[in-house]
Amino acid sequence: MDNQATKLDIKEFLDRDEQKDLLRLLTAGSVDDGKSTLIGRLLFDSKKIYEDQLQALERDSKRMGNAGEHIDYALLLDGLKAEREQGITIDVAYRYFSTNNRKFIIADTPGHEQYTRNMITGGSTANLAIILVDARAGVITQTRRHTYLVSLLGIKHVVLAVNKMDLVDFSQQRFDEIVQEYKRFIDPLGIPDVQCIPLSALDGDNVVERSARTPWYHGPALLEFLETVHIANDHNFSDFRFPVQYVLRPNLDFRGFSGKIASGIVRPGDTVMALPSGKTSRVTRIVTYDGDLDEAFPPQSVTLTLEDEIDVSRGEMLVHPDNLPTIGRHFEAMLVWMDEEDMDTGKQFFIKQTTNLTRAHVNGIRYRVDINTMEQKDADILRLNEIGRVTFTTAKPLFYDTYEKNKACGSFILIDPITNNTSAVGMILGPIDENEMNVENPPVLNLPKLGIGPEHYDAIDRACQALSQQGIAIDLIKEI
């Protein structure tokens, strides 16, 4: 009987664990602000370290730690040899842990300017950012740079963690000075939710539990805030966007379109439009491995079946006909250059946006952002870790929203066609008028003028579609 009860309890526990929501967060701060130490302390104090990890941590702390007599919690995350030798974070380290209320994935990102691309990578999926500052140094250039990058990534929740409060005798006056200066800087960036917490990562003050050494602070401890911050509304539920990833045809009786819902909500019976063809149909089923759904929303991966046999393939998109994305070949974006090789504005890159892959070239750089001072400077090219406002033309139309409105449909990567490296990541700001740009129109094939008869049109259509999927657009003229 006891065994039966235990089995039920375990099943109930696993079911409950599966239903917890997931918070993705990143930490950012200057060298020695204590990012890795804070996360290590969070894992340690919330009892998320195994005994063998703890023994190894105690042993490593004596041998190579930088925390004196204390356990060096940073060693939990700084696993690379170079990181331990220099006492800095170089690569993004991810750690997973969960509490009774929520699951967490933490990205510990490096603070140096030379690792900006690593921070962008770690923050690209984050819901929340913890910006650490040293209570002695206050808001410095690095703090401003990291906050700007966080706002660029569209992260809506920020924790200003004023660390090393033990070194300023837990002074309320010092904490208030830092908070006021930070809020003056962050106001123009439009980040909606900012929480400021005084803490000592090394001693554990206000990390998992409220500290008696800050009686003047009446807000939550860090873990309490992370467990309760409301992130459900961060998704865009109003604009339905379904980039088709795969056409599922297991047998003659089933044809569905598989993909991950980028935004919005879809239900059986909804009228949807396929882009770019503009053909409409109705959703008959929302199919998943666990059975059909009555509705689906981001970030679920589903298969949609439609009433009509309309032609939709990978890279195309299903939307509600009364709510369309921007469709076009010309847009501007904030671009973070991530390649060791400098930007070559004469090169044709591959651009991948949702499931759509095509060719793109850079029309011009409006300005480069000096991320230490926020100044806008003239630039002809972008180099590693530099950020600029750039205009693009693509070979075939993209279906997109602005990044601010819809992260999933407003972001893209540029791929070098020769090395296949990810050259840059971009956040779309919006369309631009073709008249503003020096644009080459796609080549035109006038089939009647070339003496090609209608019996060959289908074959030429298929060839042009295949070229279009490789990013080479061609306009066909079939009538005289």
C-alpha positions in Angstrom: 0.0 0.0 0.0 2.8 2.3 1.0 4.6 1.6 -2.3 1.4 2.5 -4.2 1.1 5.7 -2.3 4.8 6.5 -3.0 4.3 5.9 -6.7 1.3 8.2 -6.8 3.2 10.8 -4.9 6.2 10.6 -7.3 3.8 10.9 -10.3 2.0 13.8 -8.7 5.4 15.5 -8.0 6.6 15.0 -11.6 3.3 16.3 -13.0 3.5 19.4 -10.8 7.1 19.9 -11.8 6.2 19.7 -15.5 3.6 22.5 -15.0 6.0 25.0 -13.5 6.8 27.9 -15.8 10.4 28.6 -16.9 12.3 31.9 -16.3 15.4 32.4 -18.5 17.7 35.1 -17.0 21.2 36.4 -17.7 23.7 38.1 -15.4 25.8 41.0 -16.6 28.3 43.2 -14.9 31.9 44.4 -14.8 34.9 42.3 -14.0 34.9 41.3 -10.3 31.4 42.5 -9.7 30.5 39.0 -8.6 28.3 37.6 -11.3 29.6 34.0 -11.0 29.7 34.2 -7.2 26.1 35.4 -7.1 24.8 32.5 -9.2 27.0 30.0 -7.3 25.6 31.4 -4.0 22.0 31.2 -5.4 22.5 27.5 -6.2 24.3 26.8 -2.9 21.7 28.5 -0.6 18.8 27.1 -2.4 20.3 23.6 -1.9 20.8 22.9 -5.6 24.3 21.5 -5.4 25.1 17.8 -5.1 27.4 16.6 -2.4 30.2 15.6 -4.8 30.0 19.1 -6.4 30.2 20.7 -3.0 33.3 18.6 -2.1 35.0 19.5 -5.4 34.1 23.2 -4.8 35.6 23.2 -1.4 38.8 21.5 -2.7 39.1 23.9 -5.7 38.4 26.9 -3.5 41.5 26.1 -1.4 43.6 25.4 -4.5 42.6 28.2 -6.9 39.9 30.3 -5.3 39.8 34.1 -5.1 37.6 34.4 -2.0 40.1 34.1 0.9 38.8 31.8 3.6 35.3 31.7 2.0 34.2 29.1 -0.5 34.7 30.6 -4.0 31.2 30.0 -5.5 32.3 31.5 -8.9 34.2 28.2 -9.6 30.8 26.5 -10.0 30.4 28.5 -13.3 33.9 29.4 -14.4 34.8 26.0 -15.7 37.3 26.9 -18.5 40.9 26.7 -17.5 41.5 30.3 -18.8 38.6 31.6 -16.7 40.0 30.0 -13.5 43.5 31.2 -14.2 42.5 34.8 -14.8 39.5 34.9 -12.4 37.2 36.2 -15.2 34.3 34.9 -17.2 35.0 34.4 -20.9 32.2 32.1 -22.3 28.5 32.0 -21.5 27.9 29.4 -18.8 24.3 28.0 -18.5 23.0 26.6 -15.3 19.6 25.0 -14.7 17.9 24.8 -11.3 14.3 24.8 -10.0 12.5 25.7 -6.8 9.0 24.7 -5.6 7.5 27.6 -7.7 9.5 27.9 -10.9 12.3 26.5 -13.1 15.3 28.6 -14.1 17.9 28.7 -16.8 20.7 31.2 -15.9 23.2 32.5 -18.5 26.3 33.8 -16.8 27.7 36.2 -19.4 31.1 37.8 -19.6 31.5 41.5 -18.7 34.3 42.5 -21.1 33.6 44.6 -24.1 35.5 42.1 -26.3 32.9 39.5 -25.4 29.8 41.6 -26.4 28.8 38.9 -28.8 28.8 36.3 -26.0 26.5 38.5 -24.0 24.1 38.9 -26.9 24.1 35.2 -27.4 23.3 34.5 -23.7 20.6 37.3 -23.6 18.8 36.4 -26.9 16.3 34.2 -25.1 16.3 35.8 -21.7 13.1 37.1 -19.9 15.1 39.0 -17.2 18.5 40.4 -16.7 20.4 40.9 -13.4 22.8 43.8 -13.8 25.4 43.7 -11.0 27.3 46.8 -9.8 30.0 47.0 -7.1 28.6 49.1 -4.2 32.0 50.8 -4.0 32.3 51.7 -7.7 28.6 52.4 -8.4 27.2 52.9 -11.9 30.2 52.7 -14.3 30.6 52.6 -18.1 30.3 48.8 -18.1 26.9 49.1 -16.3 25.6 51.5 -18.9 26.9 49.3 -21.7 25.2 46.2 -20.4 22.0 48.0 -19.7 22.0 49.3 -23.3 22.5 45.8 -24.6 19.7 44.5 -22.5 17.3 47.2 -23.8 18.5 46.4 -27.4 17.6 42.7 -26.8 14.1 43.8 -25.7 14.4 42.3 -22.2 11.5 43.7 -20.1 12.6 42.9 -16.6 15.8 44.1 -15.0 17.2 43.6 -11.5 19.9 46.1 -10.4 21.9 44.0 -7.9 24.0 46.3 -5.8 26.6 43.8 -4.7 29.4 43.9 -2.0 27.2 45.9 0.3 29.3 44.4 3.2 32.3 46.5 2.0 30.3 49.8 2.4 28.9 48.7 5.8 25.4 48.1 4.3 25.0 51.9 3.9 21.4 52.9 2.8 22.7 56.3 1.6 25.2 54.6 -0.7 22.5 52.2 -2.1 20.1 55.1 -2.7 22.8 57.1 -4.6 23.5 54.2 -6.9 19.7 53.6 -7.5 19.0 57.2 -8.3 22.0 57.5 -10.8 20.9 54.2 -12.5 17.3 55.2 -12.8 18.3 58.5 -14.5 20.3 56.6 -17.0 17.7 53.8 -17.7 14.6 56.1 -18.0 15.1 56.9 -21.7 15.6 53.3 -22.6 12.0 52.4 -21.8 12.6 49.2 -19.8 9.2 48.7 -18.0 10.2 46.7 -14.9 13.3 47.6 -12.8 13.9 46.2 -9.3 16.9 47.3 -7.2 18.2 45.0 -4.5 21.2 45.5 -2.1 23.1 42.3 -1.5 26.3 40.5 -0.6 26.8 37.5 -2.9 29.8 36.2 -0.9 27.9 36.3 2.5 24.5 35.5 1.0 22.7 38.7 2.2 19.4 39.2 0.4 20.2 36.4 -2.1 17.8 33.7 -1.0 16.5 35.2 2.2 16.1 38.8 3.5 19.1 40.0 5.5 19.0 41.4 9.0 21.9 43.6 8.0 19.7 45.7 5.7 16.7 46.6 8.0 16.1 49.7 5.9 15.4 47.6 2.7 11.8 46.5 2.5 11.7 44.8 -0.9 12.1 41.1 -1.8 15.3 39.0 -1.6 16.6 38.1 -5.1 15.3 34.5 -5.3 11.9 35.7 -4.0 11.7 38.2 -6.8 12.8 35.7 -9.4 10.1 33.3 -8.3 7.3 35.8 -8.5 8.2 38.2 -11.4 5.3 38.0 -13.9 6.5 37.0 -17.4 3.3 35.5 -18.9 2.4 38.7 -20.7 5.9 39.1 -22.3 4.7 37.0 -25.3 2.7 38.7 -28.1 -0.7 37.0 -28.0 -2.5 39.4 -30.4 -0.7 39.0 -33.7 -0.9 35.4 -35.0 2.3 34.4 -36.8 3.0 30.7 -37.7 6.2 30.3 -39.7 6.0 26.9 -41.5 9.0 24.7 -40.7 7.9 21.4 -42.2 5.1 20.0 -44.3 4.1 16.8 -42.6 2.8 14.1 -45.0 3.0 10.7 -43.3 0.3 9.2 -45.6 -2.2 10.0 -48.3 -4.9 11.0 -45.8 -2.9 13.6 -43.8 -1.3 16.8 -44.8 -0.3 19.2 -42.0 2.0 22.2 -41.5 4.4 21.9 -38.6 6.2 24.7 -36.8 6.5 26.8 -33.7 3.9 29.5 -33.0 5.9 32.8 -33.0 3.0 34.9 -31.6 -0.8 35.1 -31.3 -3.4 32.4 -30.7 -5.0 30.0 -33.1 -8.1 27.8 -32.8 -9.8 25.2 -35.0 -12.3 27.1 -37.3 -10.0 30.2 -37.6 -9.5 31.6 -41.1 -5.9 31.8 -42.0 -4.0 33.2 -44.9 -0.8 31.8 -46.4 2.0 34.2 -47.2 3.2 35.1 -49.8 0.4 33.5 -52.0 -2.5 35.2 -50.1 -4.7 32.1 -50.3 -7.0 31.5 -47.4 -8.4 28.4 -45.7 -9.7 27.4 -42.3 -7.9 25.5 -39.5 -9.5 22.0 -39.0 -7.2 20.6 -36.4 -4.3 21.6 -34.1 -2.3 18.3 -33.8 0.3 17.5 -31.2 2.0 14.3 -30.0 -0.2 14.3 -27.0 -3.5 14.8 -28.9 -5.4 17.6 -30.5 -5.7 21.0 -28.9 -8.6 23.5 -28.7 -6.2 26.4 -29.0 -2.5 27.0 -29.4 -0.2 29.9 -28.5 3.5 30.7 -28.2 5.9 29.1 -27.7 4.1 25.8 -28.5 5.2 23.6 -31.5 2.2 22.2 -33.3 0.9 20.9 -36.6 -2.0 22.7 -38.3 -4.3 21.0 -40.8 -6.4 23.1 -43.2 -9.8 22.6 -44.9 -8.3 23.2 -48.4 -5.3 21.8 -50.3 -3.4 25.1 -50.5 0.3 25.2 -51.4 2.4 26.1 -48.4 6.1 25.2 -47.9 8.9 25.8 -45.5 9.8 29.5 -45.0 6.2 30.7 -45.7 3.8 31.8 -43.0 0.2 31.4 -41.9 -1.5 34.5 -40.4 -4.9 35.8 -39.7 -6.1 37.7 -42.8 -7.2 40.8 -40.8 -3.8 41.1 -39.1 -0.9 40.9 -41.5 2.8 41.4 -40.9 4.9 43.8 -42.9 5.8 42.2 -46.3 8.8 43.6 -48.1 12.4 43.5 -49.2 13.7 46.7 -47.7 14.1 47.4 -44.0 16.5 48.8 -41.4 17.7 47.0 -38.3 20.1 47.3 -35.3 22.9 44.9 -36.1 25.5 43.3 -33.8 28.5 42.2 -35.7 29.8 38.8 -34.5 32.3 37.7 -37.0 36.1 37.9 -36.6 36.2 39.1 -40.2 35.1 42.7 -40.8 31.8 43.4 -42.6 32.2 43.4 -46.4 29.3 45.6 -47.7 29.8 44.2 -51.2 29.1 40.6 -50.1 25.7 38.9 -50.5 24.9 37.3 -47.2 22.3 34.7 -46.4 19.6 36.0 -44.0 17.6 33.7 -41.8 14.5 35.1 -40.3 12.0 32.7 -38.7 12.1 29.7 -41.1 12.7 31.9 -44.1 16.2 31.8 -45.8 17.1 34.1 -48.6 20.0 36.4 -49.8 20.5 39.9 -48.5 22.9 42.7 -49.0 23.8 45.7 -46.9 22.7 49.0 -48.5 24.3 51.2 -46.0 25.2 51.9 -42.3 23.4 54.9 -40.9 25.6 55.0 -37.8 27.6 52.9 -35.4 26.8 53.1 -31.7 29.7 53.6 -29.3 28.3 51.3 -26.6 30.4 52.9 -23.9 29.0 56.4 -24.4 25.8 55.7 -26.4 27.1 58.2 -29.1 26.1 57.7 -32.7 29.2 57.8 -35.0 29.7 57.5 -38.8 30.9 54.2 -40.1 31.6 52.5 -43.4 31.9 49.0 -41.9 31.2 47.1 -38.7 33.9 45.1 -36.8 33.7 42.4 -34.2 31.3 43.3 -31.3 30.3 46.6 -32.9 26.6 47.6 -33.2 25.1 49.7 -35.9 21.9 50.8 -37.5 21.9 49.2 -41.0 19.7 49.2 -44.1 19.1 45.9 -46.0 17.6 44.7 -49.3 16.6 41.0 -49.5 16.3 38.9 -52.7 12.7 37.9 -51.9 10.2 39.5 -49.5 10.3 38.8 -45.8 7.2 38.6 -43.5 8.2 40.4 -40.4 7.1 42.7 -37.5 9.3 45.1 -35.6 11.5 43.5 -33.0 9.9 45.7 -30.3 6.5 44.3 -31.2 7.4 40.7 -31.9 10.8 39.3 -31.0 10.4 36.0 -32.9 9.4 37.7 -36.2 11.6 40.8 -35.8 15.0 39.0 -35.3 17.3 37.5 -37.8 20.9 36.2 -38.4 23.3 36.9 -41.2 25.3 33.9 -42.5 28.5 34.3 -44.4 27.9 32.3 -47.7 31.6 31.2 -47.9 32.5 30.3 -44.3 28.9 29.5 -43.2 29.7 31.5 -40.0 27.0 33.5 -38.2 28.3 37.0 -39.2 25.7 39.1 -37.3 22.4 39.1 -35.4 19.8 41.8 -36.1 16.7 43.4 -34.6 14.3 44.8 -37.2 13.3 48.5 -36.7 10.9 48.7 -39.6 10.5 49.1 -43.4 12.1 51.8 -45.4 11.0 53.4 -48.6 12.5 52.0 -51.8 13.1 55.5 -53.0 15.6 56.1 -50.1 17.8 53.2 -51.3 20.0 52.3 -54.2 18.2 49.1 -55.0 18.6 46.6 -57.8 15.3 45.1 -58.9 15.2 41.3 -59.4 16.0 40.1 -63.0 13.0 39.8 -65.3 12.3 36.8 -67.6 9.8 37.8 -70.3 8.8 34.3 -71.5 6.7 35.3 -74.7 9.4 37.7 -75.8 12.0 34.8 -75.5 9.7 32.7 -77.7 8.9 30.2 -74.9 5.5 28.5 -75.2 2.9 28.1 -72.4 3.5 24.4 -72.3 6.9 25.1 -70.6 5.6 27.6 -68.0 5.0 25.1 -65.2 8.6 23.8 -65.5 10.0 27.3 -65.5 7.8 28.2 -62.5 9.2 25.3 -60.5 12.7 26.2 -61.4 12.1 29.8 -60.3 10.6 28.7 -57.0 13.6 26.5 -56.4 15.9 29.4 -57.1 13.8 31.6 -54.8 14.2 29.2 -51.9 18.0 29.7 -52.4 17.5 33.5 -52.2 17.6 34.3 -55.9 14.3 36.0 -56.9 13.2 36.2 -60.5 10.2 38.0 -61.9 8.3 36.1 -64.6 6.3 37.7 -67.4 3.9 35.2 -69.0 1.6 37.4 -71.0 2.4 39.7 -73.9 
